[in-house]
Amino acid sequence: MAVHQQSKPDYSFLAAFDQRIARPKTSFLYLGCLALVTCAMLVLPLIYLAFVGALAWAVYYHAFHHWVLIMNLGGYGGGLFIMIFKCLIYLAPLFSGIVVVFFLFKPLLAPQPKRAQPLALNPSDNPLLYAFIAKISDAVGAPSPIRIDLNCDLNASAGFRRGFLSMMGSDLVLTIGLPLVANLSTREFAGVIAHEFGHFTQGTGMRLSYIIRSINFWFARVAYQRDAWDAGLEQWSDEEQDWRMALVVWTAQIAVWFSRLVLKLLLFAGHIIGGFLLRQMEYDADAYAIKVAGSETFEGARRKRAILGAALELTYSLANATWRQKHQLPDNLSELLRQAHEQLPPAVIQEIDDNLGLQSTSLFDSHPSPADRIRRARLANEPGIFHDDRPASELFASFDHPARFVTLLHYTDDLGIPITEQMLIHVQSARQDSVRQNAHVARRASDEYFFGVLPLLVPLRLSTPVPSADYEAEAAELNRLAACLQQVAGQLAPIAAQYAETSKRLINARAAFRLLESGASIQPETFGLPDVTVESALDVEAEALATRDSLRHALQEVSTGLIRRLQLALALRLYECAGLGSDSSSPERVAELVSALNRASDEYANRDETLNSLAVLDLLDVVIESASDSPALSKARIAQEEVVTLSAAKSSVQPGKVATKGAHQLQLSKPASTPGGFEIQAVRQKANQWIEDYYSRIDELVELAKVAEGIRA
């Protein structure tokens, strides 16, 4: 699949690898157990075949040896009724036996069910991702995959590209689920890939596990798979009016049920026998993930995957609701899952986290429980060899392109839905637009420079920098100021986190107020309310606003120091670039950026309020999509649309004609036919563009300041 790369790959990701890991040792006892388990699993299909053969022989024996015996019972007299009864005694087992043998023999010839064709990744389209995976392969000491596939699962897997035909070589394929990638950091993703490469290193164990999984899958098909023959037999029994023929059919159904009961017992036995091997292999692969990502990151990733399971249920409930109401589906399940993950209430996350340690591993499990895996990670106490927490999606040249493609494949191949372009609702990628909800998360350059507290400092007001008049004195002042700020940097992270959490609480309270005001029913804990009243929502909103003001006030001295640091660094940079003719570092360009920031300061509050009102509207859409239509919900949304329009009018973000852009810039929302939908979309795009331009100016100034500080260092 061709992808247009928008920027040069950032190979700085690869610099985060410290070294190769020491390969975990595999004991001979472990390998011996693998061989014994595999032999035991191979016996189960032989038992199955012996069972089918014994039944076939029994039917044959009955057909050719019991006719005369049954007819001789009680002599040849007795009348017509006795003869019919004798025929039933002969025919019922014969018919039932033939049906049972047929239904047991049928799976041997049945073709494998068709699976969705994954999206094969082109190395030339994603050189950074391939280099990253090759780096992990080298660090782990595993053979590199021949192909990398992408699908829409919340998982990753390693296997043989052509099944049994590839078992004798290293014809391996790595399959990556993009919904998982969308929600992981690069360090967590490295652990996932290292786990799969851990399977690649298992060699014999991987081949034995493939045999075991294939046997278990085949038994599951035999025991549970149904087709037109099963449906026909059931329909025949329901429609048959003659009690004598119905008795024969019922006998056949009972025989089929009993035979499949035996097969289920074999399946359960296979799970118990093979589960031991598969769990040990998972522990072994986990050891690679722990060594690469570190014990702490491994534990965090396991906890996150449990939470993502709950978010996935929410994602599919939203998609199902949209399908029922509008016959439309989101075009990017990976991004929709990421948004659902971010919107999970803290109480739900805490409950999942608390219950994670209570799960235990059963005999039938092919994977150890998360609690058991976390315990092993803690015992290992590994620091990891890879340290980079940027989003894993940044490893892709353009993550949204394959994410949308595998979503479409999921609909058409997995779910069998013939999707057309009109049936897709476009989902905006907040990460791609570099604008977060409420714009309360700054871009990376600014965030690092301001120690994560820039959302508490904006809007910035700066004096126009001029080249330094006393370079040595101002450089010394900047050094002292930077050192002082670095000493308090550790105290700023909790303040920034509290501010972000308070901002979420503010949005939840406003959404709750809008719903309660309209007469809708809500769960108070979902919105962080103590009780279900309008007054409670207003109190939480007021408390959130007061907390944000208090946090800003607490940073007053630090904010003065941060702005002074920026002013000094810009003055030094202008001094250093004097006479060089650099456009980006010229006094005119710096003056232009500062002037634009100062002009925007008067508008910032209204623009920020517009984004807040849009965030409330988005939260209402989540509630509406997951619930059935009601007048109260519609009333709440219409009222919030009016708030958005009023806020946009105050900030001069007037709805107008907006040029059609790429699908990735459209927001998952009501269709354009909904009253006000197009106007709201126009407001959203203009507000996001304004805030993006605002932070871009700050980024440009910060980059100049960082260069100045780097020159002196």
Secondary structure, 3 states (H helix, E strand, C coil): CCCCCCCCCCHHHHHHECCCCCCCCCCHHHHHHHHHHHHHHHHHHHHHHHHHHHHHHHHHHHHHHCHHHHHCCCCCCCHHHHHHHHHHHHHHHHHHHHHHHHHHHHHHHCCCCCCCCCEECCCCCCHHHHHHHHHHHHHHCCCCCCEEEEECCCCEEEEECCHHHHCCCCCEEEEEEHHHHCCCEHHHHHHHHHHHHHHHHCCHHHHHHHHHHHHHHHHHHHHHCCCHHHHHHHHHHHHCCCHHHHHHHHHHHHHHHHHHHHHHHHHHHHHHHHHHHHHHHHHHHHHHHHHHHCHHHHHHHHHHHHHHHHHHHHHHHHHHHHHHHHCCEECCHHHHHHHHHHHCCHHHHHHHHHHHCCCCCCCCCCCCCHHHHHHHHHHHCCCCCECCCCEHHHHCCCCHHHHHHHHHHHHHHHCCCCCCHHHEECCCCHHHHCCCHHHCCCCHHHHHHCCCCHHHHCCCCCCCCCCCCCHHHHHHHHHHHHHHHHHHHHHHHHHHHHHHHHHHHHHHHHHHHHHHHCCCCCCHHHHCCCCCCHHHHHHHHHHHHHHHHHHHHHCHHHHHHHHHHHHHHHHHHHHHCCCCCCCCCCHHHHHHHHHHHHHHHHHHHHHHHHHHHHHHHHHHHHHHHCCCCCHHHHHHHHHHHHHHHHHHHHCCCCCCCCCCCCHHHCCCCCCCCCCCHHHHHHHHHHHHHHHHHHHHHHHHHHHHHHHHHHHHC
